[in-house]
Amino acid sequence: MSFETVSFARMRASLATVEESPSATPIVAVRSNQLRGDLGSAPNLEGAFAWAEAVGFNGAAGSQCLVPNATRNGLAAVLMGVGGGSALDRAGALPTVLPTGVYRLAGPVFDELDQDAAALRWLLGAYRFERYRKDEREPARLVVADPETPLTIAAGVALTRDLVNTPTNDMGPSQLEQAARDLATAFSAETSLVVGDELIDQNFPMIHAVGRAGPHAPRLIDLRWGAEDAPKVTLVGKGVCFDTGGLDLKPAAGMRNMKKDMGGAATVLGLASMIMASNLRVRLRVLIPAVENSVASDAFRPGDVLTARNGVTVEIGNTDAEGRLVLADALVEACSEQPELLIDMATLTGAARVALGPDLPPFYANDETLAAEITTSSAEADDPVWRMPLWEGYRADIASKVAEINNITANGFAGSITAALFLERFISSDVAWAHFDVFAWNPKARPGRPEGGEHQAGRALFDLLRRRYGGR
């Protein structure tokens, strides 16, 4: 079972059954200037070579050659140019550019590829966010023998993309809470909440301070699933549903895409969907501090000193560094149960994008075994991440003269690293922890990755968890 959203229903519809295979049009991947070798010697593709040569098709990346059948009333084949790149990458473009119909992957290039990976790329390419504008064009359909795992992953990706793409007027803290409740209901998980002034009563002071000026009460969303005696895996996601910067107000350009500042929360919910759908043998906990960082008379101020859940005092050097504050309280709570594995995901710093760009999220880990597993799974899942150091030499840069720690540095250097060092202050030393500083957004459309919200690093983590904990 997968968690069904409207966009996922469209993705699911882009797959065809094996019974439809005899009538499916073959798609053959062709590398640059390797037309004859990549077409192979299949009898039903003999005419494709001559047609491709006649129209000057040479396998350039991003090109397609539609080969007509003998009667010119349909297709005999589709030749997909991959240049010198990956056939998987190019496959993600096809569901929305090919004529409506049923297709199958064929030829030596696709024969060498993992068929689950190819099906997943097709599914991801079929995604469209249609809450406010319908895409009337139906995607092309691909024959897949066993779609269960690709569909499980695609459902989680679709959930993340949908949540990030939804504007804050329809995805504030209360709506993010409802999304978590809907997911919990689908998999018979439990949810609990700490809302508004209850955050003060139950000692989540920094979540309350950051969110109290927002139009919707701040809250901590807590989802639990799985056998109580299973290994504990806890996911924490930054749920800042909109970030004005607070009293340290962002400029207009910097505020434009801040609906995506809950991308960490969206990603852990998408990952939780994959975990529960696969019935991994874990005791899963998902913690999401959901707030808006707004400007109002009761907004927290630069120079304020806040006391975190674990008693650490934090000087506010800048109210636009609010994500690490709400994460800190949630991480202290997460560590209270001593999980075997603790992962947090957050759209935390612009510095991460300056260092590595929008496509390559950095991660930080306090455990070498965990870091090595993440790197391996990133390569296996084709979901890129890059390890960055918890560099001890920069810890002094977040010192404060009036409190135990500052939420920013005075010099502005190494912003992603110092943010991770800040979070580490709230992690128990005996808990294996990794922090991901994700962008959660595609600034431009590419095959399988439409412009807009994106699920980053979650597929790598799902691969890691399946390796560790098995499942269906």
C-alpha positions as CSV (number, residue, x, y, z in Angstrom):
1,M,0.0,0.0,0.0
2,S,1.2,3.5,-0.8
3,F,-0.1,6.9,0.4
4,E,-2.2,8.2,-2.5
5,T,-2.2,11.8,-3.5
6,V,-3.8,13.3,-6.6
7,S,-0.4,13.8,-8.2
8,F,0.6,10.3,-7.3
9,A,-2.5,8.9,-9.0
10,R,-1.3,10.6,-12.2
11,M,2.1,9.0,-11.7
12,R,0.6,5.6,-11.1
13,A,-1.4,6.0,-14.3
14,S,1.8,6.3,-16.3
15,L,2.6,2.6,-15.8
16,A,1.1,-0.2,-17.9
17,T,0.7,-3.9,-17.1
18,V,2.8,-6.6,-18.6
19,E,-0.3,-7.9,-20.4
20,E,-0.1,-4.7,-22.6
21,S,3.5,-5.5,-23.6
22,P,2.9,-7.1,-27.0
23,S,1.3,-3.9,-28.3
24,A,3.9,-1.6,-26.6
25,T,6.2,0.6,-28.7
26,P,9.9,-0.1,-27.9
27,I,12.0,2.8,-26.6
28,V,15.7,2.3,-27.5
29,A,18.4,4.4,-25.8
30,V,21.1,5.5,-28.3
31,R,24.5,7.0,-27.3
32,S,26.2,9.6,-29.4
33,N,27.2,8.2,-32.8
34,Q,26.5,4.6,-31.7
35,L,23.3,4.1,-33.6
36,R,24.0,0.6,-35.0
37,G,25.4,-0.9,-31.9
38,D,22.7,0.4,-29.6
39,L,19.9,-0.6,-31.9
40,G,21.2,-4.1,-31.8
41,S,20.1,-6.8,-34.3
42,A,16.4,-7.1,-33.4
43,P,14.5,-7.9,-36.5
44,N,11.6,-5.5,-35.7
45,L,14.0,-2.6,-35.5
46,E,15.8,-3.1,-38.8
47,G,13.9,-0.2,-40.4
48,A,14.7,2.1,-37.5
49,F,18.3,2.3,-38.4
50,A,17.6,3.5,-42.0
51,W,15.0,6.0,-40.8
52,A,17.3,7.4,-38.1
53,E,20.1,7.8,-40.6
54,A,17.8,9.5,-43.1
55,V,16.6,12.1,-40.7
56,G,20.1,12.7,-39.2
57,F,19.5,11.3,-35.7
58,N,22.8,10.7,-34.0
59,G,21.9,10.1,-30.4
60,A,22.6,13.6,-29.1
61,A,21.5,14.1,-25.5
62,G,17.9,15.2,-25.2
63,S,16.9,14.2,-28.8
64,Q,14.2,11.8,-29.8
65,C,13.5,10.1,-33.1
66,L,10.0,8.8,-33.7
67,V,10.2,5.9,-36.2
68,P,6.9,5.3,-38.1
69,N,5.6,1.9,-38.7
70,A,5.3,0.4,-42.2
71,T,1.8,1.8,-42.7
72,R,2.7,5.3,-41.3
73,N,-0.3,5.1,-38.9
74,G,1.6,4.6,-35.8
75,L,5.1,4.2,-34.3
76,A,7.5,1.3,-34.8
77,A,10.0,2.6,-32.2
78,V,11.2,5.6,-30.3
79,L,14.9,6.3,-30.3
80,M,16.0,8.3,-27.3
81,G,19.3,10.1,-27.5
82,V,21.5,10.1,-24.3
83,G,24.7,11.6,-25.7
84,G,27.4,10.5,-23.3
85,G,25.2,10.7,-20.3
86,S,22.8,8.4,-18.4
87,A,19.9,6.7,-20.0
88,L,18.1,6.8,-16.7
89,D,18.3,10.6,-16.6
90,R,16.8,10.9,-20.1
91,A,14.0,8.4,-19.4
92,G,12.5,10.9,-16.9
93,A,11.7,13.3,-19.7
94,L,9.7,10.8,-21.8
95,P,6.3,10.5,-20.1
96,T,5.3,14.1,-21.0
97,V,7.0,14.4,-24.4
98,L,6.0,11.1,-26.1
99,P,2.7,10.7,-27.8
100,T,0.0,9.2,-25.6
101,G,0.3,5.4,-25.8
102,V,2.0,2.3,-24.2
103,Y,5.8,1.9,-24.4
104,R,8.5,-0.6,-23.2
105,L,12.2,-0.2,-22.7
106,A,14.3,-2.2,-25.2
107,G,17.8,-2.5,-26.6
108,P,21.2,-3.2,-25.0
109,V,21.6,0.1,-23.1
110,F,18.4,-0.4,-21.1
111,D,19.0,-4.1,-20.7
112,E,22.1,-3.2,-18.6
113,L,20.1,-0.9,-16.3
114,D,18.2,-1.7,-13.1
115,Q,14.6,-1.9,-14.2
116,D,13.3,-0.6,-10.9
117,A,15.5,2.5,-11.3
118,A,14.2,3.0,-14.9
119,A,10.6,2.7,-13.8
120,L,11.2,5.2,-10.9
121,R,12.6,7.7,-13.3
122,W,9.6,7.4,-15.5
123,L,7.3,7.8,-12.6
124,L,9.1,10.9,-11.3
125,G,8.9,12.4,-14.8
126,A,5.1,11.9,-14.9
127,Y,4.7,14.1,-11.8
128,R,2.6,17.3,-12.2
129,F,1.4,19.6,-9.4
130,E,-2.3,20.1,-10.4
131,R,-3.9,21.6,-7.3
132,Y,-4.5,24.9,-8.9
133,R,-4.2,24.2,-12.6
134,K,-5.0,20.9,-14.4
135,D,-2.6,19.4,-17.0
136,E,-5.0,17.9,-19.5
137,R,-2.4,15.9,-21.3
138,E,-2.2,12.3,-20.1
139,P,1.3,10.9,-19.6
140,A,2.6,8.2,-21.9
141,R,2.6,4.8,-20.2
142,L,5.5,2.4,-19.6
143,V,5.2,-1.4,-19.2
144,V,6.7,-2.5,-15.9
145,A,6.9,-6.0,-14.6
146,D,7.0,-5.4,-10.9
147,P,6.2,-1.8,-10.0
148,E,5.8,-2.2,-6.2
149,T,9.1,-0.7,-5.0
150,P,9.2,2.2,-7.6
151,L,5.6,3.0,-6.7
152,T,6.4,3.1,-3.0
153,I,9.3,5.5,-3.5
154,A,7.3,7.6,-6.0
155,A,4.4,8.0,-3.6
156,G,6.8,9.5,-1.0
157,V,8.4,11.8,-3.5
158,A,5.0,13.0,-4.7
159,L,3.9,13.7,-1.2
160,T,7.0,15.8,-0.5
161,R,6.7,17.7,-3.8
162,D,3.1,18.4,-3.2
163,L,3.6,19.8,0.3
164,V,6.5,22.0,-0.8
165,N,4.7,23.3,-3.9
166,T,1.5,24.3,-1.9
167,P,1.6,28.0,-1.0
168,T,1.4,28.9,2.7
169,N,-2.2,30.2,2.6
170,D,-3.0,26.5,2.0
171,M,0.0,24.9,3.9
172,G,0.4,26.7,7.2
173,P,1.2,24.9,10.5
174,S,-2.4,23.6,10.9
175,Q,-2.5,22.2,7.3
176,L,0.9,20.6,7.7
177,E,-0.4,19.0,10.9
178,Q,-3.4,17.7,8.8
179,A,-1.0,16.3,6.2
180,A,0.8,14.4,8.9
181,R,-2.5,13.1,10.4
182,D,-3.7,11.9,6.9
183,L,-0.5,10.0,6.5
184,A,-0.8,8.5,10.0
185,T,-4.3,7.4,9.3
186,A,-3.3,5.7,6.1
187,F,-0.8,3.5,7.9
188,S,-2.5,3.2,11.3
189,A,0.1,5.3,13.0
190,E,-0.4,7.5,16.1
191,T,-0.2,11.3,16.2
192,S,0.0,13.7,19.1
193,L,0.4,17.5,19.3
194,V,1.7,20.2,21.5
195,V,0.1,23.5,20.4
196,G,0.4,27.2,21.3
197,D,1.0,28.0,24.9
198,E,1.2,24.2,25.7
199,L,4.7,24.5,24.2
200,I,5.7,26.6,27.2
201,D,4.0,24.3,29.7
202,Q,5.7,21.3,28.2
203,N,9.1,23.0,27.8
204,F,9.5,23.6,24.1
205,P,10.3,27.3,24.6
206,M,12.2,28.0,21.3
207,I,9.5,26.5,19.1
208,H,7.0,28.8,20.9
209,A,9.3,31.9,20.6
210,V,9.8,31.5,16.9
211,G,6.2,30.8,16.0
212,R,4.2,32.9,18.5
213,A,3.9,35.9,16.1
214,G,2.4,33.8,13.3
215,P,-1.3,33.8,12.4
216,H,-1.5,30.1,13.3
217,A,-0.4,28.8,16.6
218,P,3.1,27.1,16.6
219,R,3.0,23.3,17.3
220,L,5.1,20.2,17.6
221,I,3.7,17.3,15.5
222,D,4.6,13.9,16.8
223,L,3.9,10.7,14.7
224,R,4.7,7.2,15.9
225,W,4.5,3.9,14.1
226,G,5.8,0.3,14.3
227,A,6.3,-2.3,17.0
228,E,7.5,-0.7,20.3
229,D,10.3,-3.3,20.7
230,A,11.7,-2.6,17.2
231,P,14.9,-0.5,16.7
232,K,14.1,3.2,17.2
233,V,14.5,5.5,14.2
234,T,13.6,9.1,14.6
235,L,13.2,11.7,11.9
236,V,13.0,15.4,12.6
237,G,11.9,17.9,9.9
238,K,12.0,21.7,10.0
239,G,8.5,22.9,9.4
240,V,8.8,26.6,9.0
241,C,5.8,27.1,6.8
242,F,6.8,30.6,5.8
243,D,9.9,32.6,6.7
244,T,9.7,36.4,6.5
245,G,13.1,36.5,8.4
246,G,11.2,37.9,11.4
247,L,12.3,41.3,12.6
248,D,15.5,40.8,10.6
249,L,13.3,41.0,7.6
250,K,14.3,39.3,4.3
251,P,14.3,41.4,1.1
252,A,11.4,40.7,-1.3
253,A,13.5,38.4,-3.5
254,G,14.7,36.4,-0.6
255,M,11.1,35.9,0.6
256,R,9.7,34.8,-2.8
257,N,10.1,31.0,-2.3
258,M,9.8,30.8,1.4
259,K,6.8,28.6,1.2
260,K,9.4,25.9,0.7
261,D,11.0,26.5,4.1
262,M,9.1,23.5,5.4
263,G,10.9,21.3,2.9
264,G,12.6,19.4,5.7
265,A,9.2,18.5,7.2
266,A,7.9,17.6,3.8
267,T,10.9,15.3,3.1
268,V,10.6,13.4,6.4
269,L,6.9,12.8,5.8
270,G,7.7,11.5,2.3
271,L,10.4,9.3,3.8
272,A,8.0,8.1,6.5
273,S,5.5,7.1,3.8
274,M,8.2,4.9,2.2
275,I,9.1,3.3,5.5
276,M,5.6,2.5,6.5
277,A,4.5,1.3,3.1
278,S,7.5,-1.1,3.1
279,N,6.8,-2.2,6.6
280,L,10.4,-1.8,7.7
281,R,11.2,-3.3,11.1
282,V,11.6,-0.1,13.0
283,R,9.9,1.9,15.7
284,L,9.5,5.1,13.7
285,R,9.0,8.5,15.3
286,V,8.6,11.7,13.2
287,L,8.9,15.1,15.0
288,I,8.0,18.3,13.1
289,P,8.1,21.7,14.8
290,A,5.6,23.6,12.6
291,V,5.7,27.4,12.8
292,E,5.6,30.6,10.7
293,N,8.4,33.1,11.3
294,S,6.3,36.3,11.1
295,V,6.6,40.0,12.1
296,A,4.2,41.1,14.8
297,S,4.3,42.9,18.1
298,D,5.2,39.7,20.0
299,A,7.9,38.5,17.6
300,F,11.1,37.4,19.1
301,R,13.9,40.0,18.7
302,P,17.6,40.2,17.8
303,G,19.5,40.2,21.1
304,D,16.9,38.2,23.0
305,V,18.2,35.2,25.0
306,L,16.1,32.1,24.8
307,T,16.5,29.0,26.9
308,A,16.2,25.7,25.0
309,R,14.5,22.5,26.1
310,N,17.8,21.2,27.5
311,G,18.6,24.4,29.4
312,V,21.2,25.8,27.0
313,T,20.8,29.6,26.7
314,V,20.9,30.9,23.1
315,E,21.5,34.5,22.1
316,I,19.6,35.6,19.0
317,G,22.1,37.1,16.7
318,N,19.6,37.1,13.8
319,T,15.9,36.2,13.8
320,D,16.3,34.9,10.2
321,A,18.3,32.0,11.6
322,E,15.1,30.5,13.2
323,G,15.1,27.0,11.7
324,R,17.9,25.8,14.0
325,L,16.0,27.1,17.0
326,V,12.9,25.1,16.4
327,L,15.0,22.1,15.5
328,A,17.0,22.3,18.7
329,D,14.0,21.8,20.9
330,A,12.8,18.9,18.7
331,L,16.2,17.3,18.7
332,V,16.5,17.4,22.5
333,E,13.1,15.6,22.7
334,A,14.2,13.1,20.0
335,C,17.3,12.2,22.0
336,S,15.3,11.6,25.2
337,E,14.4,8.2,23.9
338,Q,17.9,7.3,22.8
339,P,17.0,6.2,19.2
340,E,19.3,3.9,17.4
341,L,19.3,6.4,14.5
342,L,18.4,10.1,14.5
343,I,18.1,12.1,11.2
344,D,17.1,15.7,10.8
345,M,16.3,17.4,7.5
346,A,16.0,21.1,7.0
347,T,16.2,23.9,4.4
348,L,18.6,25.5,6.8
349,T,21.2,27.7,5.1
350,G,21.8,29.6,1.9
351,A,25.5,28.9,2.6
352,A,24.9,25.2,1.6
353,R,23.7,26.4,-1.8
354,V,26.7,28.7,-2.2
355,A,29.0,25.8,-1.4
356,L,27.3,22.9,-3.3
357,G,24.5,24.4,-5.4
358,P,20.9,23.4,-5.4
359,D,21.3,19.7,-6.5
360,L,23.8,18.4,-3.9
361,P,22.7,18.6,-0.3
362,P,25.4,18.5,2.3
363,F,25.1,16.2,5.3
364,Y,26.9,16.1,8.6
365,A,27.2,13.1,10.9
366,N,28.7,12.3,14.3
367,D,29.1,8.6,13.5
368,E,31.6,7.3,10.9
369,T,29.7,4.1,10.2
370,L,26.5,6.0,9.6
371,A,28.3,8.5,7.3
372,A,29.7,5.6,5.3
373,E,26.3,4.0,5.0
374,I,24.8,7.3,3.8
375,T,27.5,7.7,1.1
376,T,27.0,4.1,-0.1
377,S,23.2,4.4,-0.3
378,S,23.4,7.8,-2.0
379,A,25.3,6.1,-4.9
380,E,23.0,3.1,-4.9
381,A,19.8,5.2,-5.0
382,D,21.3,7.8,-7.4
383,D,20.3,10.4,-4.9
384,P,23.3,12.6,-4.5
385,V,24.5,14.0,-1.1
386,W,27.9,15.2,0.0
387,R,29.5,14.9,3.5
388,M,30.7,18.1,5.1
389,P,32.7,18.3,8.3
390,L,31.6,19.2,11.8
391,W,34.8,21.3,12.0
392,E,35.8,21.8,15.5
393,G,37.8,24.9,14.7
394,Y,34.6,26.8,13.9
395,R,32.8,26.1,17.1
396,A,34.1,29.2,18.7
397,D,32.5,31.3,16.0
398,I,29.0,30.6,17.5
399,A,30.1,31.6,21.0
400,S,28.1,34.4,22.8
401,K,29.3,37.0,25.3
402,V,25.9,36.9,27.1
403,A,24.7,33.3,26.7
404,E,26.1,29.8,26.1
405,I,25.7,30.0,22.4
406,N,24.7,32.3,19.6
407,N,22.4,31.3,16.7
408,I,24.7,32.9,14.1
409,T,28.4,33.7,13.6
410,A,29.8,37.2,13.7
411,N,31.9,36.7,10.6
412,G,29.4,35.1,8.2
413,F,31.9,32.3,7.2
414,A,31.1,28.6,6.9
415,G,27.4,29.1,7.5
416,S,26.2,25.6,6.8
417,I,29.0,24.1,9.0
418,T,28.3,26.4,11.9
419,A,24.6,25.7,11.7
420,A,25.3,22.0,12.0
421,L,27.6,22.7,14.9
422,F,24.8,24.6,16.6
423,L,22.5,21.7,16.2
424,E,25.1,19.2,17.5
425,R,24.9,21.1,20.8
426,F,21.5,19.6,21.3
427,I,22.4,16.0,20.4
428,S,23.2,13.4,23.0
429,S,26.7,12.1,22.6
430,D,25.5,8.4,22.5
431,V,23.0,8.9,19.6
432,A,24.0,8.3,16.0
433,W,22.9,11.5,14.2
434,A,23.0,12.9,10.7
435,H,21.8,16.4,9.6
436,F,20.9,17.2,6.0
437,D,20.8,20.8,4.8
438,V,18.5,20.4,1.8
439,F,17.2,22.9,-0.8
440,A,14.0,21.0,-1.5
441,W,13.5,22.8,-4.8
442,N,14.4,22.5,-8.5
443,P,15.1,26.0,-9.8
444,K,14.7,24.7,-13.4
445,A,13.0,21.7,-15.0
446,R,15.1,18.7,-16.0
447,P,14.2,15.1,-16.9
448,G,12.3,13.6,-14.0
449,R,12.7,16.7,-12.0
450,P,10.1,19.4,-12.8
451,E,10.6,22.9,-11.6
452,G,9.4,23.3,-8.0
453,G,9.4,21.3,-4.8
454,E,11.8,18.3,-4.7
455,H,12.5,15.4,-2.4
456,Q,16.2,15.4,-1.8
457,A,18.3,12.8,0.2
458,G,15.2,10.8,1.2
459,R,15.6,8.1,-1.4
460,A,19.2,7.6,-0.2
461,L,18.0,7.3,3.4
462,F,15.3,4.9,2.4
463,D,17.9,2.7,0.7
464,L,20.0,2.8,3.9
465,L,17.0,1.9,6.1
466,R,16.0,-1.0,3.9
467,R,19.5,-2.4,4.1
468,R,19.6,-2.1,7.9
469,Y,16.1,-3.1,8.8
470,G,14.6,-5.1,5.9
471,G,10.9,-5.2,5.4
472,R,8.4,-6.3,2.8
